[in-house]
Amino acid sequence: MVKTIIVRRNYLHYVKKYQRYEKRHSNIPAHASPCFRVKEGDHVIIGQCRPLSKTVRFNVLKVIPAGSSGGGGKKGFTAI
């Protein structure tokens, strides 16, 4: 599990009885090749592959650093 990362996927689930959404998440184990420098908080793109172990079925394809403007919908502000 040295090269394995856990990707947390957040999503909304609709509850028909209350006509509202609830927050849920799922943890997806993914294999990170040594050429990727993945840190906690980075956004990653993963792709499905053959089973690598009992639980790992995904590979890391791309890493978007946490501070860059390319990841998520957060704005990056810079000082003038």
Gaussian input, Z-matrix of N, CA and C with variables (Angstrom, degrees):
# hf/3-21g

backbone

0 1
 N
 C     1     B1
 C     2     B2     1     A1
 N     3     B3     2     A2     1     D1
 C     4     B4     3     A3     2     D2
 C     5     B5     4     A4     3     D3
 N     6     B6     5     A5     4     D4
 C     7     B7     6     A6     5     D5
 C     8     B8     7     A7     6     D6
 N     9     B9     8     A8     7     D7
 C    10    B10     9     A9     8     D8
 C    11    B11    10    A10     9     D9
 N    12    B12    11    A11    10    D10
 C    13    B13    12    A12    11    D11
 C    14    B14    13    A13    12    D12
 N    15    B15    14    A14    13    D13
 C    16    B16    15    A15    14    D14
 C    17    B17    16    A16    15    D15
 N    18    B18    17    A17    16    D16
 C    19    B19    18    A18    17    D17
 C    20    B20    19    A19    18    D18
 N    21    B21    20    A20    19    D19
 C    22    B22    21    A21    20    D20
 C    23    B23    22    A22    21    D21
 N    24    B24    23    A23    22    D22
 C    25    B25    24    A24    23    D23
 C    26    B26    25    A25    24    D24
 N    27    B27    26    A26    25    D25
 C    28    B28    27    A27    26    D26
 C    29    B29    28    A28    27    D27
 N    30    B30    29    A29    28    D28
 C    31    B31    30    A30    29    D29
 C    32    B32    31    A31    30    D30
 N    33    B33    32    A32    31    D31
 C    34    B34    33    A33    32    D32
 C    35    B35    34    A34    33    D33
 N    36    B36    35    A35    34    D34
 C    37    B37    36    A36    35    D35
 C    38    B38    37    A37    36    D36
 N    39    B39    38    A38    37    D37
 C    40    B40    39    A39    38    D38
 C    41    B41    40    A40    39    D39
 N    42    B42    41    A41    40    D40
 C    43    B43    42    A42    41    D41
 C    44    B44    43    A43    42    D42
 N    45    B45    44    A44    43    D43
 C    46    B46    45    A45    44    D44
 C    47    B47    46    A46    45    D45
 N    48    B48    47    A47    46    D46
 C    49    B49    48    A48    47    D47
 C    50    B50    49    A49    48    D48
 N    51    B51    50    A50    49    D49
 C    52    B52    51    A51    50    D50
 C    53    B53    52    A52    51    D51
 N    54    B54    53    A53    52    D52
 C    55    B55    54    A54    53    D53
 C    56    B56    55    A55    54    D54
 N    57    B57    56    A56    55    D55
 C    58    B58    57    A57    56    D56
 C    59    B59    58    A58    57    D57
 N    60    B60    59    A59    58    D58
 C    61    B61    60    A60    59    D59
 C    62    B62    61    A61    60    D60
 N    63    B63    62    A62    61    D61
 C    64    B64    63    A63    62    D62
 C    65    B65    64    A64    63    D63
 N    66    B66    65    A65    64    D64
 C    67    B67    66    A66    65    D65
 C    68    B68    67    A67    66    D66
 N    69    B69    68    A68    67    D67
 C    70    B70    69    A69    68    D68
 C    71    B71    70    A70    69    D69
 N    72    B72    71    A71    70    D70
 C    73    B73    72    A72    71    D71
 C    74    B74    73    A73    72    D72
 N    75    B75    74    A74    73    D73
 C    76    B76    75    A75    74    D74
 C    77    B77    76    A76    75    D75
 N    78    B78    77    A77    76    D76
 C    79    B79    78    A78    77    D77
 C    80    B80    79    A79    78    D78
 N    81    B81    80    A80    79    D79
 C    82    B82    81    A81    80    D80
 C    83    B83    82    A82    81    D81
 N    84    B84    83    A83    82    D82
 C    85    B85    84    A84    83    D83
 C    86    B86    85    A85    84    D84
 N    87    B87    86    A86    85    D85
 C    88    B88    87    A87    86    D86
 C    89    B89    88    A88    87    D87
 N    90    B90    89    A89    88    D88
 C    91    B91    90    A90    89    D89
 C    92    B92    91    A91    90    D90
 N    93    B93    92    A92    91    D91
 C    94    B94    93    A93    92    D92
 C    95    B95    94    A94    93    D93
 N    96    B96    95    A95    94    D94
 C    97    B97    96    A96    95    D95
 C    98    B98    97    A97    96    D96
 N    99    B99    98    A98    97    D97
 C   100   B100    99    A99    98    D98
 C   101   B101   100   A100    99    D99
 N   102   B102   101   A101   100   D100
 C   103   B103   102   A102   101   D101
 C   104   B104   103   A103   102   D102
 N   105   B105   104   A104   103   D103
 C   106   B106   105   A105   104   D104
 C   107   B107   106   A106   105   D105
 N   108   B108   107   A107   106   D106
 C   109   B109   108   A108   107   D107
 C   110   B110   109   A109   108   D108
 N   111   B111   110   A110   109   D109
 C   112   B112   111   A111   110   D110
 C   113   B113   112   A112   111   D111
 N   114   B114   113   A113   112   D112
 C   115   B115   114   A114   113   D113
 C   116   B116   115   A115   114   D114
 N   117   B117   116   A116   115   D115
 C   118   B118   117   A117   116   D116
 C   119   B119   118   A118   117   D117
 N   120   B120   119   A119   118   D118
 C   121   B121   120   A120   119   D119
 C   122   B122   121   A121   120   D120
 N   123   B123   122   A122   121   D121
 C   124   B124   123   A123   122   D122
 C   125   B125   124   A124   123   D123
 N   126   B126   125   A125   124   D124
 C   127   B127   126   A126   125   D125
 C   128   B128   127   A127   126   D126
 N   129   B129   128   A128   127   D127
 C   130   B130   129   A129   128   D128
 C   131   B131   130   A130   129   D129
 N   132   B132   131   A131   130   D130
 C   133   B133   132   A132   131   D131
 C   134   B134   133   A133   132   D132
 N   135   B135   134   A134   133   D133
 C   136   B136   135   A135   134   D134
 C   137   B137   136   A136   135   D135
 N   138   B138   137   A137   136   D136
 C   139   B139   138   A138   137   D137
 C   140   B140   139   A139   138   D138
 N   141   B141   140   A140   139   D139
 C   142   B142   141   A141   140   D140
 C   143   B143   142   A142   141   D141
 N   144   B144   143   A143   142   D142
 C   145   B145   144   A144   143   D143
 C   146   B146   145   A145   144   D144
 N   147   B147   146   A146   145   D145
 C   148   B148   147   A147   146   D146
 C   149   B149   148   A148   147   D147
 N   150   B150   149   A149   148   D148
 C   151   B151   150   A150   149   D149
 C   152   B152   151   A151   150   D150
 N   153   B153   152   A152   151   D151
 C   154   B154   153   A153   152   D152
 C   155   B155   154   A154   153   D153
 N   156   B156   155   A155   154   D154
 C   157   B157   156   A156   155   D155
 C   158   B158   157   A157   156   D156
 N   159   B159   158   A158   157   D157
 C   160   B160   159   A159   158   D158
 C   161   B161   160   A160   159   D159
 N   162   B162   161   A161   160   D160
 C   163   B163   162   A162   161   D161
 C   164   B164   163   A163   162   D162
 N   165   B165   164   A164   163   D163
 C   166   B166   165   A165   164   D164
 C   167   B167   166   A166   165   D165
 N   168   B168   167   A167   166   D166
 C   169   B169   168   A168   167   D167
 C   170   B170   169   A169   168   D168
 N   171   B171   170   A170   169   D169
 C   172   B172   171   A171   170   D170
 C   173   B173   172   A172   171   D171
 N   174   B174   173   A173   172   D172
 C   175   B175   174   A174   173   D173
 C   176   B176   175   A175   174   D174
 N   177   B177   176   A176   175   D175
 C   178   B178   177   A177   176   D176
 C   179   B179   178   A178   177   D177
 N   180   B180   179   A179   178   D178
 C   181   B181   180   A180   179   D179
 C   182   B182   181   A181   180   D180
 N   183   B183   182   A182   181   D181
 C   184   B184   183   A183   182   D182
 C   185   B185   184   A184   183   D183
 N   186   B186   185   A185   184   D184
 C   187   B187   186   A186   185   D185
 C   188   B188   187   A187   186   D186
 N   189   B189   188   A188   187   D187
 C   190   B190   189   A189   188   D188
 C   191   B191   190   A190   189   D189
 N   192   B192   191   A191   190   D190
 C   193   B193   192   A192   191   D191
 C   194   B194   193   A193   192   D192
 N   195   B195   194   A194   193   D193
 C   196   B196   195   A195   194   D194
 C   197   B197   196   A196   195   D195
 N   198   B198   197   A197   196   D196
 C   199   B199   198   A198   197   D197
 C   200   B200   199   A199   198   D198
 N   201   B201   200   A200   199   D199
 C   202   B202   201   A201   200   D200
 C   203   B203   202   A202   201   D201
 N   204   B204   203   A203   202   D202
 C   205   B205   204   A204   203   D203
 C   206   B206   205   A205   204   D204
 N   207   B207   206   A206   205   D205
 C   208   B208   207   A207   206   D206
 C   209   B209   208   A208   207   D207
 N   210   B210   209   A209   208   D208
 C   211   B211   210   A210   209   D209
 C   212   B212   211   A211   210   D210
 N   213   B213   212   A212   211   D211
 C   214   B214   213   A213   212   D212
 C   215   B215   214   A214   213   D213
 N   216   B216   215   A215   214   D214
 C   217   B217   216   A216   215   D215
 C   218   B218   217   A217   216   D216
 N   219   B219   218   A218   217   D217
 C   220   B220   219   A219   218   D218
 C   221   B221   220   A220   219   D219
 N   222   B222   221   A221   220   D220
 C   223   B223   222   A222   221   D221
 C   224   B224   223   A223   222   D222
 N   225   B225   224   A224   223   D223
 C   226   B226   225   A225   224   D224
 C   227   B227   226   A226   225   D225
 N   228   B228   227   A227   226   D226
 C   229   B229   228   A228   227   D227
 C   230   B230   229   A229   228   D228
 N   231   B231   230   A230   229   D229
 C   232   B232   231   A231   230   D230
 C   233   B233   232   A232   231   D231
 N   234   B234   233   A233   232   D232
 C   235   B235   234   A234   233   D233
 C   236   B236   235   A235   234   D234
 N   237   B237   236   A236   235   D235
 C   238   B238   237   A237   236   D236
 C   239   B239   238   A238   237   D237

   B1=1.4539
   B2=1.5263
   B3=1.3263
   B4=1.4589
   B5=1.5238
   B6=1.3184
   B7=1.4640
   B8=1.5245
   B9=1.3155
   B10=1.4622
   B11=1.5171
   B12=1.3341
   B13=1.4601
   B14=1.5249
   B15=1.3105
   B16=1.4624
   B17=1.5214
   B18=1.3336
   B19=1.4637
   B20=1.5210
   B21=1.3274
   B22=1.4683
   B23=1.5203
   B24=1.3285
   B25=1.4631
   B26=1.5251
   B27=1.3268
   B28=1.4646
   B29=1.5253
   B30=1.3181
   B31=1.4609
   B32=1.5233
   B33=1.3281
   B34=1.4573
   B35=1.5225
   B36=1.3301
   B37=1.4588
   B38=1.5239
   B39=1.3304
   B40=1.4569
   B41=1.5245
   B42=1.3489
   B43=1.4649
   B44=1.5231
   B45=1.3293
   B46=1.4607
   B47=1.5285
   B48=1.3228
   B49=1.4647
   B50=1.5254
   B51=1.3123
   B52=1.4663
   B53=1.5270
   B54=1.3208
   B55=1.4643
   B56=1.5281
   B57=1.3213
   B58=1.4605
   B59=1.5299
   B60=1.3184
   B61=1.4545
   B62=1.5240
   B63=1.3271
   B64=1.4554
   B65=1.5255
   B66=1.3315
   B67=1.4568
   B68=1.5182
   B69=1.3173
   B70=1.4584
   B71=1.5246
   B72=1.3293
   B73=1.4569
   B74=1.5228
   B75=1.3280
   B76=1.4520
   B77=1.5224
   B78=1.3176
   B79=1.4579
   B80=1.5215
   B81=1.3423
   B82=1.4548
   B83=1.5250
   B84=1.3375
   B85=1.4618
   B86=1.5241
   B87=1.3330
   B88=1.4609
   B89=1.5229
   B90=1.3323
   B91=1.4615
   B92=1.5214
   B93=1.3301
   B94=1.4623
   B95=1.5230
   B96=1.3349
   B97=1.4530
   B98=1.5309
   B99=1.3383
   B100=1.4704
   B101=1.5318
   B102=1.3251
   B103=1.4658
   B104=1.5319
   B105=1.3338
   B106=1.4654
   B107=1.5207
   B108=1.3196
   B109=1.4681
   B110=1.5270
   B111=1.3089
   B112=1.4618
   B113=1.5224
   B114=1.3376
   B115=1.4624
   B116=1.5230
   B117=1.3109
   B118=1.4562
   B119=1.5241
   B120=1.3286
   B121=1.4586
   B122=1.5172
   B123=1.3369
   B124=1.4619
   B125=1.5251
   B126=1.3277
   B127=1.4591
   B128=1.5225
   B129=1.3312
   B130=1.4587
   B131=1.5203
   B132=1.3195
   B133=1.4605
   B134=1.5195
   B135=1.3424
   B136=1.4566
   B137=1.5232
   B138=1.3287
   B139=1.4561
   B140=1.5152
   B141=1.3132
   B142=1.4597
   B143=1.5227
   B144=1.3292
   B145=1.4603
   B146=1.5302
   B147=1.3218
   B148=1.4667
   B149=1.5244
   B150=1.3170
   B151=1.4711
   B152=1.5312
   B153=1.3291
   B154=1.4602
   B155=1.5252
   B156=1.3211
   B157=1.4655
   B158=1.5240
   B159=1.3159
   B160=1.4638
   B161=1.5236
   B162=1.3336
   B163=1.4683
   B164=1.5222
   B165=1.3330
   B166=1.4699
   B167=1.5246
   B168=1.3451
   B169=1.4644
   B170=1.5244
   B171=1.3215
   B172=1.4569
   B173=1.5231
   B174=1.3449
   B175=1.4573
   B176=1.5132
   B177=1.3269
   B178=1.4602
   B179=1.5241
   B180=1.3437
   B181=1.4565
   B182=1.5179
   B183=1.3315
   B184=1.4573
   B185=1.5204
   B186=1.3401
   B187=1.4619
   B188=1.5195
   B189=1.3293
   B190=1.4606
   B191=1.5249
   B192=1.3458
   B193=1.4732
   B194=1.5202
   B195=1.3332
   B196=1.4627
   B197=1.5192
   B198=1.3293
   B199=1.4569
   B200=1.5147
   B201=1.3435
   B202=1.4644
   B203=1.5223
   B204=1.3300
   B205=1.4634
   B206=1.5240
   B207=1.3189
   B208=1.4541
   B209=1.5128
   B210=1.3131
   B211=1.4538
   B212=1.5070
   B213=1.3340
   B214=1.4691
   B215=1.5120
   B216=1.3250
   B217=1.4473
   B218=1.5154
   B219=1.3243
   B220=1.4528
   B221=1.5229
   B222=1.3154
   B223=1.4509
   B224=1.5178
   B225=1.3259
   B226=1.4533
   B227=1.5146
   B228=1.3251
   B229=1.4505
   B230=1.5177
   B231=1.3209
   B232=1.4576
   B233=1.5139
   B234=1.3178
   B235=1.4653
   B236=1.5230
   B237=1.3199
   B238=1.4755
   B239=1.5033
   A1=111.28
   A2=117.48
   A3=120.56
   A4=110.26
   A5=117.26
   A6=121.25
   A7=112.80
   A8=116.93
   A9=121.36
   A10=110.27
   A11=115.54
   A12=121.15
   A13=108.28
   A14=116.16
   A15=121.86
   A16=107.79
   A17=116.22
   A18=122.23
   A19=107.80
   A20=116.80
   A21=121.33
   A22=108.29
   A23=116.32
   A24=122.28
   A25=108.44
   A26=116.86
   A27=122.37
   A28=109.49
   A29=116.14
   A30=120.08
   A31=109.32
   A32=116.31
   A33=122.58
   A34=109.17
   A35=116.42
   A36=122.25
   A37=108.35
   A38=116.48
   A39=121.46
   A40=109.89
   A41=116.60
   A42=122.80
   A43=106.81
   A44=115.56
   A45=121.42
   A46=112.15
   A47=116.75
   A48=121.29
   A49=111.83
   A50=117.30
   A51=121.69
   A52=113.18
   A53=117.40
   A54=124.00
   A55=111.13
   A56=114.88
   A57=121.32
   A58=109.29
   A59=114.55
   A60=121.05
   A61=109.87
   A62=115.67
   A63=120.68
   A64=108.55
   A65=115.44
   A66=120.43
   A67=109.32
   A68=115.43
   A69=122.10
   A70=108.31
   A71=116.11
   A72=120.17
   A73=109.72
   A74=114.77
   A75=120.67
   A76=107.91
   A77=116.31
   A78=122.37
   A79=108.79
   A80=116.74
   A81=122.17
   A82=108.62
   A83=118.65
   A84=119.79
   A85=110.02
   A86=117.16
   A87=121.86
   A88=109.44
   A89=116.14
   A90=122.05
   A91=109.37
   A92=116.80
   A93=122.17
   A94=107.96
   A95=116.48
   A96=121.88
   A97=109.66
   A98=118.65
   A99=120.30
   A100=113.88
   A101=118.06
   A102=119.92
   A103=111.86
   A104=118.23
   A105=121.73
   A106=109.43
   A107=116.12
   A108=121.72
   A109=107.08
   A110=117.15
   A111=122.25
   A112=109.18
   A113=115.60
   A114=121.36
   A115=108.51
   A116=116.17
   A117=120.98
   A118=109.27
   A119=116.93
   A120=122.07
   A121=113.37
   A122=118.42
   A123=121.57
   A124=109.95
   A125=115.83
   A126=121.37
   A127=107.20
   A128=116.84
   A129=120.98
   A130=110.03
   A131=115.02
   A132=122.06
   A133=105.97
   A134=116.34
   A135=120.73
   A136=109.66
   A137=115.61
   A138=121.71
   A139=110.32
   A140=116.04
   A141=120.94
   A142=110.26
   A143=116.48
   A144=122.01
   A145=108.77
   A146=116.40
   A147=120.71
   A148=109.38
   A149=118.42
   A150=119.81
   A151=111.36
   A152=116.37
   A153=121.72
   A154=111.34
   A155=116.84
   A156=122.53
   A157=107.29
   A158=116.26
   A159=120.20
   A160=111.99
   A161=118.10
   A162=121.15
   A163=114.23
   A164=118.92
   A165=121.42
   A166=110.33
   A167=116.08
   A168=122.31
   A169=112.49
   A170=117.70
   A171=122.01
   A172=110.39
   A173=116.12
   A174=124.13
   A175=109.47
   A176=117.04
   A177=121.37
   A178=107.44
   A179=117.16
   A180=122.30
   A181=112.42
   A182=116.79
   A183=121.00
   A184=109.04
   A185=115.75
   A186=121.60
   A187=108.35
   A188=116.59
   A189=122.77
   A190=106.20
   A191=117.96
   A192=119.93
   A193=112.16
   A194=116.23
   A195=122.31
   A196=112.55
   A197=119.14
   A198=121.73
   A199=114.67
   A200=119.04
   A201=120.67
   A202=111.18
   A203=116.19
   A204=121.35
   A205=111.90
   A206=118.76
   A207=121.67
   A208=114.57
   A209=118.87
   A210=121.27
   A211=112.98
   A212=115.46
   A213=120.81
   A214=112.35
   A215=117.35
   A216=122.23
   A217=112.26
   A218=117.24
   A219=120.01
   A220=110.39
   A221=116.01
   A222=121.44
   A223=109.75
   A224=115.37
   A225=120.09
   A226=109.62
   A227=117.86
   A228=121.92
   A229=109.66
   A230=115.41
   A231=120.71
   A232=109.51
   A233=116.08
   A234=120.95
   A235=109.80
   A236=116.22
   A237=121.00
   A238=109.63
   D1=15.43
   D2=-179.62
   D3=-68.24
   D4=-39.44
   D5=-176.92
   D6=-98.96
   D7=15.55
   D8=-178.68
   D9=-102.72
   D10=134.98
   D11=174.60
   D12=-117.21
   D13=157.90
   D14=177.01
   D15=-108.79
   D16=119.22
   D17=179.55
   D18=-98.27
   D19=124.89
   D20=178.69
   D21=-95.66
   D22=121.38
   D23=-179.48
   D24=-107.88
   D25=113.48
   D26=178.43
   D27=-92.44
   D28=139.82
   D29=177.76
   D30=-153.08
   D31=167.02
   D32=178.39
   D33=-106.82
   D34=137.09
   D35=178.49
   D36=-117.56
   D37=129.27
   D38=-178.22
   D39=-82.62
   D40=129.09
   D41=176.31
   D42=-103.54
   D43=110.07
   D44=-173.17
   D45=-63.79
   D46=-39.15
   D47=-176.71
   D48=-60.11
   D49=-42.18
   D50=-176.98
   D51=-100.80
   D52=-2.81
   D53=179.70
   D54=53.10
   D55=45.35
   D56=179.80
   D57=-140.60
   D58=167.85
   D59=176.28
   D60=-104.05
   D61=147.13
   D62=173.62
   D63=-123.49
   D64=147.39
   D65=179.02
   D66=-79.58
   D67=135.98
   D68=175.00
   D69=-136.78
   D70=166.73
   D71=175.60
   D72=-147.32
   D73=159.17
   D74=173.58
   D75=-135.71
   D76=144.13
   D77=178.14
   D78=-100.85
   D79=126.08
   D80=-178.29
   D81=-117.82
   D82=114.61
   D83=175.12
   D84=-73.26
   D85=134.85
   D86=-179.21
   D87=-137.30
   D88=146.33
   D89=178.52
   D90=-84.50
   D91=127.40
   D92=177.34
   D93=-108.91
   D94=115.87
   D95=177.98
   D96=-62.71
   D97=149.96
   D98=-179.41
   D99=-60.62
   D100=-19.93
   D101=179.87
   D102=-73.08
   D103=-17.98
   D104=176.93
   D105=-90.48
   D106=132.35
   D107=175.38
   D108=-100.64
   D109=88.33
   D110=-176.21
   D111=-97.82
   D112=128.46
   D113=176.76
   D114=-119.36
   D115=164.01
   D116=178.12
   D117=-64.51
   D118=131.93
   D119=-179.70
   D120=101.37
   D121=-15.04
   D122=177.91
   D123=-71.58
   D124=149.25
   D125=173.11
   D126=-91.88
   D127=135.65
   D128=-179.32
   D129=-127.62
   D130=151.64
   D131=172.21
   D132=-108.48
   D133=125.87
   D134=-177.67
   D135=-117.77
   D136=154.56
   D137=178.53
   D138=-133.10
   D139=148.92
   D140=-177.73
   D141=-75.10
   D142=144.98
   D143=178.79
   D144=-145.36
   D145=-172.16
   D146=177.90
   D147=-67.67
   D148=158.36
   D149=178.37
   D150=-61.94
   D151=123.83
   D152=178.85
   D153=-95.45
   D154=-25.49
   D155=175.27
   D156=-156.71
   D157=-165.76
   D158=-177.85
   D159=-60.30
   D160=-37.61
   D161=-175.05
   D162=-116.69
   D163=-17.80
   D164=-172.99
   D165=-88.62
   D166=118.87
   D167=178.84
   D168=-132.25
   D169=11.18
   D170=-178.08
   D171=-131.38
   D172=151.57
   D173=174.99
   D174=-117.28
   D175=149.41
   D176=173.77
   D177=-80.24
   D178=126.17
   D179=-179.86
   D180=-101.66
   D181=-34.84
   D182=-176.22
   D183=-151.49
   D184=143.43
   D185=178.09
   D186=-118.51
   D187=127.30
   D188=175.99
   D189=-111.02
   D190=112.21
   D191=-177.41
   D192=-57.21
   D193=151.70
   D194=-174.98
   D195=-62.17
   D196=-33.64
   D197=-175.79
   D198=-85.53
   D199=-9.49
   D200=-176.10
   D201=-79.68
   D202=159.53
   D203=-178.28
   D204=-83.32
   D205=-7.24
   D206=-177.40
   D207=-78.86
   D208=-15.64
   D209=-175.29
   D210=-102.05
   D211=136.25
   D212=175.44
   D213=66.29
   D214=-160.20
   D215=-179.80
   D216=-112.44
   D217=16.39
   D218=-176.78
   D219=-85.79
   D220=143.93
   D221=179.87
   D222=-88.78
   D223=143.32
   D224=175.81
   D225=-103.10
   D226=114.23
   D227=-179.39
   D228=-94.95
   D229=140.43
   D230=177.40
   D231=-123.54
   D232=150.55
   D233=179.17
   D234=-77.82
   D235=146.16
   D236=-179.65
   D237=-95.52

